[in-house]
Amino acid sequence: MKELRELIRDLREDHDFKQKMVAEYLNVSQQTYSNYENGRREIPVWVVPALAKLYKVSTDYLLGVDTGYLGNTDLTSPYLQNITMHDVMYDIQGLKQENRRDLIKYIRYLKTLELREANKKSENKKER
């Protein structure tokens, strides 16, 4: 599991932000922010929700509680090939209620299959 300082560096780089820009957003010096990322300075509690807002992630993700981060939550960014989450949501909203229920059941079924597969892989590794 990555430390908070590593996560904020990775997120900054993923967004092509410079330390100076993030420091200005937080109203701290660039050196102070650099020290957060390098582990030379403790990251204040108030910085966590501010960075979560900036990067559109949960504070749980930043603190290592939530490992299910699915990526950028921007609905207009490509999600799969040229399809955005906005497109997916629009299509779902156009379905009849019974079909939306069926879709949710199917998604849960697929997640169950993936979980079973992951458990099998984990068991196979333990047997070796």
C-alpha positions as CSV (number, residue, x, y, z in Angstrom):
1,M,0.0,0.0,0.0
2,K,1.3,3.4,-0.9
3,E,1.9,6.1,1.6
4,L,-0.1,9.4,1.4
5,R,3.0,11.2,0.2
6,E,3.4,8.8,-2.7
7,L,-0.3,8.9,-3.6
8,I,-0.3,12.7,-3.8
9,R,2.8,12.7,-5.9
10,D,1.3,10.1,-8.3
11,L,-2.0,12.0,-8.6
12,R,-0.2,15.3,-9.2
13,E,1.9,13.7,-12.0
14,D,-1.2,11.9,-13.4
15,H,-2.9,15.3,-13.7
16,D,0.3,16.9,-15.2
17,F,0.3,19.4,-12.4
18,K,3.5,21.1,-11.2
19,Q,4.3,21.3,-7.5
20,K,4.1,25.0,-7.6
21,M,0.5,24.9,-8.9
22,V,-0.6,22.5,-6.2
23,A,1.2,24.6,-3.6
24,E,-0.6,27.7,-4.7
25,Y,-3.9,25.8,-4.6
26,L,-3.2,24.9,-1.0
27,N,-1.8,28.4,-0.2
28,V,1.6,27.0,0.9
29,S,5.0,27.5,-0.5
30,Q,6.3,25.2,-3.2
31,Q,9.1,24.0,-0.8
32,T,6.5,23.1,1.8
33,Y,4.5,21.1,-0.7
34,S,7.7,19.4,-1.9
35,N,8.4,18.5,1.7
36,Y,5.0,16.8,1.9
37,E,5.7,14.7,-1.1
38,N,9.2,13.8,0.0
39,G,8.2,12.9,3.5
40,R,10.3,15.6,5.1
41,R,7.3,17.3,6.5
42,E,4.1,15.8,8.0
43,I,1.0,16.4,5.9
44,P,-1.5,18.5,7.8
45,V,-5.0,17.0,8.2
46,W,-6.6,20.0,6.4
47,V,-4.5,19.2,3.2
48,V,-6.2,15.8,2.7
49,P,-9.7,17.0,1.9
50,A,-8.3,19.8,-0.1
51,L,-6.3,17.5,-2.3
52,A,-9.2,15.0,-2.5
53,K,-11.3,17.8,-4.0
54,L,-8.6,18.9,-6.4
55,Y,-8.0,15.4,-7.7
56,K,-11.7,14.3,-7.5
57,V,-10.9,11.3,-5.3
58,S,-12.2,10.3,-1.8
59,T,-10.3,11.1,1.3
60,D,-10.6,7.4,2.1
61,Y,-8.6,6.7,-1.1
62,L,-5.9,9.1,0.0
63,L,-5.8,7.6,3.5
64,G,-5.6,4.1,2.2
65,V,-9.0,3.1,3.5
66,D,-10.6,2.7,0.1
67,T,-8.6,0.6,-2.4
68,G,-11.4,0.7,-5.0
69,Y,-10.5,3.9,-6.7
70,L,-11.8,3.6,-10.2
71,G,-10.0,6.5,-11.8
72,N,-11.0,10.0,-12.7
73,T,-14.6,10.8,-11.8
74,D,-15.0,13.3,-14.6
75,L,-18.1,12.0,-16.5
76,T,-16.9,13.6,-19.7
77,S,-13.6,11.8,-19.9
78,P,-13.3,8.7,-22.0
79,Y,-14.1,5.7,-19.9
80,L,-13.8,2.9,-22.4
81,Q,-12.6,3.6,-25.9
82,N,-14.6,6.7,-26.9
83,I,-17.5,6.2,-24.5
84,T,-17.8,8.5,-21.5
85,M,-19.5,7.8,-18.2
86,H,-21.9,10.5,-19.2
87,D,-22.9,8.4,-22.3
88,V,-23.3,5.3,-20.1
89,M,-25.4,7.2,-17.6
90,Y,-27.6,8.7,-20.3
91,D,-28.2,5.3,-21.8
92,I,-29.1,3.8,-18.4
93,Q,-31.5,6.6,-17.6
94,G,-33.3,5.9,-20.9
95,L,-34.0,2.3,-19.9
96,K,-37.3,1.2,-18.4
97,Q,-37.2,0.7,-14.6
98,E,-37.3,-3.1,-14.9
99,N,-34.4,-3.1,-17.3
100,R,-32.4,-0.8,-15.0
101,R,-33.0,-3.3,-12.2
102,D,-31.8,-6.2,-14.4
103,L,-28.7,-4.2,-15.3
104,I,-27.8,-3.7,-11.7
105,K,-28.4,-7.4,-11.0
106,Y,-26.1,-8.2,-13.9
107,I,-23.4,-5.9,-12.7
108,R,-23.5,-7.5,-9.3
109,Y,-23.4,-10.9,-10.9
110,L,-20.3,-9.9,-12.8
111,K,-18.7,-8.5,-9.7
112,T,-19.4,-11.8,-7.9
113,L,-17.8,-13.8,-10.7
114,E,-14.7,-11.6,-10.6
115,L,-14.5,-12.0,-6.8
116,R,-14.7,-15.8,-7.1
117,E,-12.0,-15.7,-9.8
118,A,-9.7,-13.6,-7.6
119,N,-10.3,-15.9,-4.6
120,K,-9.4,-19.0,-6.7
121,K,-6.2,-17.3,-7.8
122,S,-5.4,-16.4,-4.2
123,E,-6.0,-20.0,-3.1
124,N,-3.8,-21.4,-5.9
125,K,-1.0,-19.1,-4.8
126,K,-1.3,-20.3,-1.2
127,E,-1.1,-24.0,-2.4
128,R,2.2,-23.4,-4.1
